[in-house]
Amino acid sequence: MQTTLSEQAKRLPRGEEAESILRSCVHCGFCNATCPTYQLLGDELDGPRGRIYLIKQVLEGKEVTEKTQLHLDRCLSCRNCETTCPSGVNYHNLLDIGRAVVDAAVPRPLSQRVLRESLRAVVPNAGLFKTLTQMGNSFRPLLPGSLKDKLPGNIRPPKARPTQQHARQVLILEGCVQPGLSPNTNAATARVLDRLGISVKSIAQAGCCGAVDYHLNAQEQGLDRARRNIDAWWPSLQAGAEAIVQTASGCGAFVKDYGHMLRDDPAYADKAAQVSALTKDLVEVLRAEPLEKLGACTSTKLAFHCPCTLQHAQKLGGAVEAVLTRLGFNLTPVPDGHLCCGSAGTYSITQPTLSKQLRDNKMNALESGRPEVIATANIGCQTHLASAGRTPVKHWIELIEDALHPS
């Protein structure tokens, strides 16, 4: 795609990157065929090709409007288009650049600013989020339906984590919302890995991965969280920890991008690249181990929802399904498994109507094979799908632990 960036755009810190990405697009439109919002709305500007043109116009100095902002806001950042694109267009980075420029030019209404700042204040703060979740459940009958749906009905309390120390050790990111919404997920991970001779270590100083800030147009604050996490993990990595395990694929996708996002930071570029290289989704660790040692026994019929951050961002589509099949689970087919469920971080709050439509479509697909339970790999997707109040939704590692013989 031919581009003529304005002088102002050329001076942007990521101006050259944006121009390179724009030039890689051949305007073929294959991306629209797999874009969830384009399928719902049928508007060229609500598909990747149209959004690329909007960003191109902005960077070439054309007028920036609220309409431009709306179409960029409606993007889920699911990266399905990147999986489809024959030209390898690095769409998600272009979107980040475009959103930052547009938001700097178009002030948001007060209601939107308050909502976004509230999300940034609450969601990345694990302690505050957990407290508010507990309070919300205590007053659940009094809450409006829209808020009640966001709270999980039955939060499974975690069992004790193993205390035995093995020669092999991995770090784990506790995350910001998962301790409040699904506290047993990381505990189950620690117990399953313990059976395989791997110790799990949590670093208290490592908090939110930074994605919430970054995708709500507070990119520098998101990068500051990345730097703090790198500092927190670095001594343990130097001491021999073999990986940083992520049980939420959304966090995993973002941490794996630290190296790219901090590549121009002289103090953190090398460390960020090493952290990204050592970051693994839980399935990457588990699939390499002798799973027969776990002694699993199950024929549970389940449907697996593969989050966008697992299949499109981390390119691990099919990996969890293969592990579950090895352990005896009976997986049902899921039509259109490549499509987003509508969770997409804070999207279910900032774009509730579209998000609910996508959720209901995804639930219909997941339930088409009549599974007993739905498994997924990301806390946001898990909570969002469960809010439909239909088939139970759990993290896949908890289902594996439930299938194990007592040790």
N, C-alpha and C positions, 0 to 999 in steps of 0.2 A: 504494500500500500504506500503510495507516494505521500510524503508529508512535508509541510513547511512550517516548522515550529516558530512561534513568535520569539522575539528576543528575550522577553520575560520568561518564557517557558524554557529556553535554552539555559537560563541562569539557575533553574531549579536544581537542587542537589541530585535529583534523579531524572533530570531532563534527558540526558543521553540514553538512559535505560528506557525511558518511555518511548523515545523515538525509535530505538531498536526494536522494541516490541511491536509498535505500530507498523513498522516496515515489514515485519514477518507475517502479518495478516494478509491473505490473498482474497479476502471478501467472499469466500466460497459459500458460506452459510450452513455448512454441515453442523456447526455448533448449535444452531437454532433447533435442530431436530431432537436434541437431547436436553434442552434448557427447560427446567420445570416452570419458570415464570412465563416463558414464551408459549408453552403448551397451554397454560391457564388463560393467558390474556390475549394471545394472538397478535400482539403489537411488536413490530420490528424493533422498537426502542426498548422493549422489555426482553430482548434476547441479547446474547453476547455481541453479535455483529453490530447491532444498533448501538449498544453501549460503547463499543470501541469507536464508532463514528462520533458519538457525542463527546468522548474524551479527546479524540483527535481535533474536533472543532474548538474545544476549550483551549487546548494547548497551541492551537494556531491563532488564538486571539479573538475568536468569535464570542458573542455575548453569552454569559453564563446565567441561566435562569433557574427558578424553582422547579420547573419541569425537568430540567437536566438532573437536578438533585434527586427528584422523585424516582426517575428511572434508574439511577445508580443505587439509590437506597433499596429498591425492590430486588436487587441482585442478592441471591443467597450466599454468594461466594462458595458454592458447592464444588466448583471446578470440574463439573461434568463436561463442560465444553472443552477443557484441556485434554481430557481423555479422548474426546471425539476428534479434535482438531488435527488434520493431516499435516499442518505446517508447524506444529509445536508452539503455538502462540502462548506466551507466558501471561495469560489473562489476569490472574489474581494479583500479580504485582502491578500491572497497568491499572487495574481497578483501584488499588490502594493509592497510587499516585494521583489518579483522576479525582477520587473522592476528596483527598486532602486539598487539592486546588479548588474544587467546587465549593467545599464547605468554607474555605477562606473567603470566597467571593459572595456567597449567599447566606446571610444570617438566618438561622432557623427560628421559627416561632418560639415564644417563651415556653409553651407546654412541651415542645420537643426537647428544648434545652434542659428543662427540669427533669424530664424522663431520662434522658441520656446521662446527665450528671448523677442522678440517683442510682442508675444501674452501675455506673463506674464507682460510686461510693460504697455500694453494698455487695455486689457480686464478687469482686476480687478479694473481699475481706472474709476469710473463711469463718472466723469466730463470730462476727456480726451476722453473716448469712445463716449460720447454723442456729444462732439464738432466735433470729426472726422466723426461721422455719419452724422451730419448736413452738414459738408463740402462736404462729399462724395455725398450726395443728390444734393447739389448745382451744383456740377460738374459731375453729373451722365452721361450726354451724352458723356463725354470725357473718361470715365472709361472703362477698358477692361471688357468683358462680365463676366469673372470669379469673378471679384470684384463687378461688378454691381449687380450680382445675390444675393450677401450677404446683400445688402441694401434693407430694406423694401420700397416699392414704396410709400405707403400712410400711414404715421405715424399719428395715431389718437390722436389729442391733448387732454390732460386730462381736465375734468371739475373740478370745485372747489370741494374740499373735505368738508365734514360736519364739523361744528365747535361745535355742541352740545356735551356736555360731559355726558356720561351715567355712571351708577354705575359699569357696566361691561366694562372692558378694555382689549384689546389684543395689543401686539406689532406686528409690521410687518417689515420684512426685505425688503428694497427697492431693494437690489441687485446691480449688476454692469452694466450689459448690458440692463436689462429691462427698466430702465428709459430713455435710448436712443432709444430703438427699439419699445417699447410698453408702453409709459408713462401713458396711461389711465388704464392699468390693475389694479394697486394698488389703483388708485383713484376710480375705479368702485367697487373694493372690499370694500373700506371704506364706500361708499354710500349704498351698499347693506347691510352690517353689521349694519350700522346706523339705517336702517329700522327695524332691529331685536333687537335694543336696545343695541348694542355693539359699543363702541368707539375704533377707531384704532389709535395707537400712533406709529410714526416713530422716531427712535433714530438716529440722524445724525452721531454719531460716529461709528455706526455699518455699515460696508461696505461689500465688497465681502466675501462670506462665506468661501473662501479658497480653493474651489475645483479646480480652474484653476491652481494655483500653485502646489497643491498636485499632480494632475494627469499629470503635465508636469515635474515630477521628481524634484520638489522643495518642498519636503514634509515638511521640517521644517518651511519654509516660509508660507506654507498653514496652519500649526498648529499655527503659530504666529498670523495669521488673525483670527483664531478661538478664540484664547485667547483674542484678542482685542474686538471681538464681545461679548464674555462672559462678559468682564468688562463693556462694554457699556450697555448691557441689565440688568445686575445684580441689580442695584438700583430699577428699575421699577418692576422687578420680586419680589423683597423683599417688594415693596410697594403694591403688590396685583394684578399685571397684570396676567391674567389667562392662557395666552398662547403666544407663538411666532408663528405667522401665516406666512406660506410660500405660495406664489402664484406661485412660480417656483418650480416644483417638484424636479428638479436637486439640487437646494439649500436645499430643505427640506430633501432630502435623506442624504446629506452631514452633515447638522447640526444635524440630528438625530444620526449621527455616532460620534459626538464630544466625547461623553462619552467613547466610545471604544478607540478612537485614543489618548485621553489624560488620560487614566486610570492609567498610571504610572507617571503622573506629580503630585507631592505632592501638589503643589500650586493650581492646577486646576481640579484635578480628581473629587472631589465632586461637584463642581460648573458645570463642563461639563456634568456630569451625570444628574443633575437637569435640565440644559438647554435642553439636548436631550429629557428628559421626557416631558418637557413642549412645545416642538416644534410640531406643527401640520400643516399638509397640510390644505389649505383652505377648502377642502371638508370635512375634519374631524370636522371642526367647523360648517359648514353649514348644514350638514346632521342631526345634533343633534337638530336643531332649528325648530320651527313651521313654515315651509315654506309657509303655506297657508296665513300667515300674509303679505307676499310680494305682493299678488294680481297679480301674473304673468298671462299673457294671451298670449299664442303663440301656434302655431302648426308647427313651423319652422322645416323643414326636414334637419337633420344634421347627419354627421358621426363624431364619437368621436375617436380621436387618443389618446390612453392611453400611455403616455410616459413610457419608461422602468423604470425610476426612481420612477414612481408612482406605477406601477403594480409589478415589480420584487424587487425593493429595499425597498419600503414602504409597499408592500403587500396591496395596495388599489385598485387593479383592480376591476372594476365594481362599485366603489363608486360614481364617478362623473356621470356615466351613470344613476345610480339610482336617483340621485338628479335631473338631467335633465328630466328624465321621470316623476318624481313627479310634475314637473313644466309645463308639457304639451308638451315638445319637442318630435318630431317624429324622433327616432334614427334609422338609417339604419344599416344593418349588415355589419361588417368589417371582411373579411376573414383574417386569420393569424394575428389577432390583437395582438398576443404576440411578433411579430417580431419588431426589432428596425428600426427606420426611417433613421438611418445613421447620425444623428446630433451629439449626444454623446459628448457634450461640444465642444472642439476644434477639434474633429476628422474630421469634414467636411473640415477643413483647412489642417490638417496634412495628411489626407488620402482622398483626394478629389475624386478619381476615384471610390473607394469602396463606399464612402458616397453617391455619386450621384446615383449609381446603387440601393442602398438600398432605397433612397428617391423615385426614380421613381417606384420601386416595391410597396412601401407603398402607394404612391398616387394612383396607379392603384387599390389597394385593397380598399382604402378609397372612391374612386369615383365609385366603382362598383354598389353601391345602388343609384347613382345619387342624392347626397345631394345638398342642396342649399349652404351649408357652412360646413367647417370642423372646429371642436373645438378641442383644446388640453389644456394641463395643464403645459406646460413648454416653456419658451421663446425660448430656443435653438431649440426645435422641431418646434415651431411655425414659426420661421424665416426660418428654413431649408426647411420645407414643402412649405412655401409660395414662396420660391425662384424658384420653378418649374413654377410659373406663370400660374397656372391652377385655381382650385376652391379656393375661398377665405379661409384663415385660421385665426381664432381668438382664444383668450383665452376664455374659457367657461364662466367665470364670466361676461365678457362684453356682451355676448349673453343673459345672465340672466337679466342684468340690462336693456338691450334694450327691453326686454319683459315685464318690470314692468309698471304698470299704474303710471302716474305722482303722486308724493306725495303731 
